[in-house]
């Protein structure tokens, strides 16, 4: 629904109701709104406006209480058109700068620090997610011979994220051969993601059958075993115990369902990857469409990867009534700071 379809009084009532709701987490009565609006309109007028908003699908009555709560559509309208972002305090700015500083020596350090910082600043669960290795742009790769039949594979992504994996080969290979393999990848495929590397290798094998039984065969075998696309992704969580701080806004069964979703990291990664694409900060209200266990959960997310390097993102998750003006500002600033650090690491 476009905000232009509402008159000024309906906008004022809706905005005031949502502000009370996100502060209390409780249904809002017309009398409360009339006082909030400094009695510029009567309770009866407020009730009539609320009835109209309810017919538009922007308010609902959760139970027999006289109060109303905003629907997901109303909250989305509030964030996109009615809300003013809250300026960060000097304290919050200082905490972000000190929590995400040059002391973070690796991409993993940056993502861990970002998730913890988001939790501390917002009182919700903070998270950061890095792309799975199949989507990572390769800066450098190394193969290290271990006792047969194991090989250690070390991948450094464009953003500086280091991934270690041990694989097994059926054939004996020397460290010299492994180094030759690594040198070949580093010389020809830097900047490509691993899916593209595999496609390029298969193309070369088709064009040059003389290489099929030597370098490229072993090279393809190692990379296939080491980095199966979609096998994993980096998920960093901070403050998961904070879910228990919101038991007054969600029953215990709901908290347990959310905890199950978090524990099954693959489920959470799929949800978060769907929410961190695109520029700017995004607020996702209807998370249950991605996972039924996330009903009543809201995600505030932002991407933080370098240009052309998708799958990097961060944000907070918590109950739907949250301080959106403040949290949107925090997530945006932490994302910008994180992106700057990742750029410095990758330089």
C-alpha positions in Angstrom: 0.0 0.0 0.0 1.3 3.5 -0.9 1.5 6.1 1.9 -0.3 8.5 -0.4 -3.6 6.5 0.1 -3.7 7.7 3.7 -4.8 11.2 4.8 -2.8 13.2 7.3 -4.9 12.1 10.3 -4.6 8.4 9.5 -0.8 8.8 9.0 -0.5 10.5 12.4 -2.6 7.9 14.2 -0.8 5.0 12.5 2.7 6.4 13.3 1.8 7.1 16.9 0.3 3.6 17.4 3.4 2.0 16.0 5.7 4.1 18.1 3.8 3.0 21.2 3.7 -0.6 20.1 7.5 -0.9 19.4 8.1 0.7 22.8 5.8 -1.6 24.8 5.2 -4.7 22.6 1.5 -4.5 23.7 -1.8 -3.8 21.9 -2.5 -0.1 21.8 -5.9 1.3 22.9 -7.6 4.4 21.5 -7.3 6.3 24.8 -3.6 5.8 24.9 -3.3 7.2 21.4 -5.4 10.2 22.2 -3.1 11.0 25.1 -0.1 10.4 22.8 -1.5 12.9 20.3 -1.9 15.4 23.2 -5.7 15.2 22.9 -5.6 17.0 19.5 -8.3 14.5 18.5 -10.8 12.7 20.7 -10.7 9.0 21.7 -13.9 8.6 19.5 -12.2 10.1 16.5 -9.1 7.9 17.1 -11.3 4.8 17.3 -12.9 5.7 14.0 -9.5 6.2 12.3 -8.3 2.9 13.8 -11.3 1.1 12.4 -10.5 2.5 9.0 -6.9 1.4 9.3 -8.1 -2.1 10.3 -10.3 -2.3 7.2 -7.2 -1.5 5.1 -5.3 -4.4 6.7 -2.9 -2.2 8.6 -4.2 -3.0 12.1 -5.5 -6.2 13.7 -6.9 -7.2 17.1 -4.8 -10.0 18.5 -7.4 -11.1 21.1 -10.5 -9.7 22.9 -8.4 -6.8 24.2 -9.7 -3.4 23.0 -6.2 -2.6 21.7 -4.8 -3.0 18.2 -1.4 -4.0 16.9 0.1 -3.1 13.5 0.3 -5.7 10.8 3.5 -6.5 8.9 2.2 -4.3 6.1 1.8 -1.4 8.5 5.3 -1.9 10.0 6.7 -2.0 6.5 4.9 1.3 5.6 6.2 2.8 8.8 9.8 1.9 8.1 9.7 3.0 4.4 7.6 6.2 4.7 6.8 7.4 8.2 10.0 6.7 10.2 12.9 9.1 10.7 16.2 7.4 11.4 17.6 8.1 14.8 21.0 9.9 14.8 23.6 7.8 16.5 24.9 9.1 19.9 28.5 10.0 20.4 28.8 6.9 22.6 27.4 4.5 19.9 29.7 6.0 17.3 32.7 5.5 19.6 31.7 1.9 20.4 31.4 1.1 16.7 34.8 2.7 15.9 36.5 0.9 18.7 34.8 -2.4 18.2 35.6 -2.5 14.5 39.1 -1.2 14.2 42.4 -2.1 12.5 43.0 -4.6 15.3 40.7 -6.9 13.4 43.4 -8.6 11.4 41.3 -10.9 9.3 37.9 -11.0 7.6 36.8 -13.6 10.2 37.9 -11.3 13.0 35.8 -8.5 11.4 32.7 -10.6 11.1 32.9 -12.0 14.6 33.4 -8.5 16.0 30.5 -7.1 14.0 28.0 -9.7 15.2 29.0 -9.2 18.9 28.9 -5.4 18.5 25.4 -5.5 16.9 24.1 -7.5 19.8 25.6 -5.3 22.4 24.3 -2.1 20.8 20.7 -3.3 20.1 20.0 -5.9 22.8 19.0 -8.4 20.1 20.8 -11.3 18.4 23.6 -10.0 16.1 24.7 -11.9 13.1 27.2 -11.7 10.2 27.3 -14.1 7.3 30.0 -14.7 4.7 29.5 -16.5 1.4 30.0 -20.3 1.0 33.2 -21.2 -0.6 31.5 -22.0 -3.9 30.6 -18.3 -4.2 33.9 -16.9 -3.0 36.2 -15.1 -5.4 39.7 -16.6 -5.1 42.7 -14.4 -4.3 45.1 -17.3 -3.5 45.1 -21.0 -2.9 47.6 -23.4 -1.4 47.8 -27.2 -1.2 49.9 -28.8 1.6 50.8 -32.5 1.6 49.9 -34.3 4.8 50.4 -38.0 5.7 48.9 -40.0 2.9 46.1 -39.8 1.7 45.3 -36.3 3.2 45.9 -32.9 1.6 45.3 -29.6 3.4 43.7 -27.0 1.1 43.9 -23.3 2.1 41.8 -20.7 0.3 42.1 -17.0 0.7 39.1 -15.1 -0.7 39.2 -11.7 -2.3 37.9 -10.2 1.0 40.6 -11.9 3.0 38.5 -14.8 4.5 40.7 -17.8 5.0 39.1 -21.3 4.6 40.9 -24.5 5.6 39.8 -27.9 4.4 41.4 -31.4 4.5 40.7 -33.7 1.6 41.8 -37.2 0.6 43.3 -38.3 -2.7 43.6 -41.9 -3.8 47.0 -41.3 -5.5 50.3 -40.3 -4.0 51.3 -36.7 -4.9 54.4 -34.8 -4.0 54.5 -31.3 -2.5 56.1 -30.2 -5.8 53.1 -31.4 -7.7 50.7 -29.8 -5.3 52.6 -26.5 -5.6 52.4 -26.7 -9.4 48.6 -27.1 -9.0 48.3 -24.1 -6.7 50.6 -22.0 -9.0 48.4 -22.8 -12.0 45.2 -21.7 -10.2 46.8 -18.6 -8.8 48.2 -17.6 -12.2 45.0 -18.2 -14.3 42.0 -18.0 -12.0 42.5 -15.2 -9.5 39.4 -13.2 -9.0 37.0 -16.0 -10.2 34.7 -17.8 -7.9 35.2 -21.5 -7.5 32.2 -22.5 -9.6 33.7 -20.5 -12.5 37.1 -22.1 -11.9 35.6 -25.6 -12.2 33.7 -24.6 -15.4 36.9 -23.2 -16.9 38.9 -26.3 -16.0 36.4 -28.6 -17.6 36.5 -26.4 -20.7 40.3 -26.6 -20.9 40.1 -30.4 -20.5 37.7 -30.7 -23.4 39.9 -28.6 -25.6 43.2 -30.1 -24.7 42.9 -33.9 -24.1 46.7 -34.2 -23.6 46.2 -32.5 -20.2 43.4 -34.8 -19.1 45.6 -37.4 -17.4 48.1 -35.0 -15.8 47.8 -31.6 -14.2 44.2 -30.7 -14.8 42.8 -34.1 -13.8 44.5 -33.9 -10.3 43.7 -30.2 -10.0 40.0 -30.7 -10.7 39.9 -33.6 -8.3 41.5 -31.6 -5.5 39.2 -28.6 -6.0 36.1 -30.7 -6.3 36.8 -32.5 -3.0 37.9 -29.3 -1.2 35.2 -26.9 -2.2 31.9 -28.4 -3.1 29.6 -25.5 -3.9 27.0 -24.8 -1.3 28.7 -27.0 1.2 29.2 -24.3 3.9 29.1 -20.7 4.7 30.4 -18.6 7.5 27.7 -17.7 10.1 28.7 -15.6 13.1 26.2 -15.1 15.9 26.4 -12.8 18.9 24.2 -12.6 21.9 21.9 -15.6 21.2 21.1 -15.7 24.9 19.4 -12.3 24.5 16.4 -14.2 23.1 15.5 -15.0 26.7 15.3 -11.2 27.4 12.1 -11.1 25.2 10.1 -13.9 26.9 7.4 -11.3 27.7 6.9 -10.8 24.0 6.9 -14.4 22.9 5.9 -17.6 24.6 8.5 -20.2 25.5 7.5 -22.5 22.6 8.2 -19.7 20.2 11.6 -19.0 21.7 12.4 -22.7 21.5 11.5 -22.8 17.8 13.7 -19.8 17.1 16.6 -21.5 18.9 16.1 -24.6 16.8 16.4 -22.5 13.6 19.6 -20.9 14.9 21.2 -24.2 15.9 20.6 -25.6 12.4 23.1 -23.2 10.8 22.2 -24.3 7.3 18.6 -23.1 7.8 19.7 -19.8 9.1 22.3 -19.2 6.3 19.6 -19.8 3.7 17.3 -17.3 5.3 20.0 -14.7 5.8 21.4 -15.0 2.3 17.9 -14.2 1.0 17.8 -11.0 3.1 21.3 -9.4 2.7 21.3 -8.7 -1.0 21.0 -5.2 -2.5 22.2 -1.9 -1.2 21.1 -0.2 2.0 19.4 -1.5 5.1 16.4 -3.8 4.8 13.8 -4.7 7.3 12.2 -8.2 6.9 9.0 -8.7 8.9 7.5 -11.9 7.4 10.4 -14.2 8.1 8.1 -17.2 8.5 7.8 -17.3 4.7 11.5 -18.4 4.7 11.2 -20.6 7.8 8.0 -21.4 9.8 10.0 -21.4 13.1 10.8 -17.7 12.6 7.2 -16.5 12.9 7.2 -13.3 15.0 10.9 -12.6 14.2 12.1 -9.5 12.4 15.4 -9.2 10.6 17.2 -5.8 10.0 20.0 -6.5 7.5 22.5 -4.9 5.3 25.1 -6.1 2.8 28.8 -5.4 3.6 30.7 -7.1 0.8 32.9 -5.5 -1.8 31.6 -4.8 -5.3 30.9 -8.0 -7.1 31.4 -10.1 -4.0 27.9 -11.2 -3.0 26.9 -13.1 0.1 28.5 -10.8 2.8 26.0 -9.3 5.2 25.1 -8.6 8.8 22.2 -7.4 11.0 20.1 -8.2 14.0 17.2 -10.5 14.6 14.6 -10.0 17.4 10.9 -9.8 18.2 8.8 -7.6 15.9 8.4 -4.7 18.4 11.9 -3.2 18.2 13.3 0.3 18.1 13.5 0.5 14.3 14.7 4.2 14.1 17.8 3.4 16.3 18.5 -0.1 15.0 18.3 0.8 11.3 20.9 3.5 12.0 23.1 1.1 13.9 23.0 -1.6 11.3 23.8 0.8 8.5 26.8 2.3 10.3 28.2 -1.1 11.3 27.8 -2.3 7.7 29.7 0.6 6.3 32.4 0.2 8.9 32.6 -3.5 8.2 32.8 -3.0 4.5 35.6 -0.5 4.9 37.7 -3.0 7.0 37.1 -5.8 4.5 38.2 -3.5 1.7 41.4 -2.7 3.6 42.1 -6.4 4.3 41.6 -7.2 0.6 43.9 -4.4 -0.6 
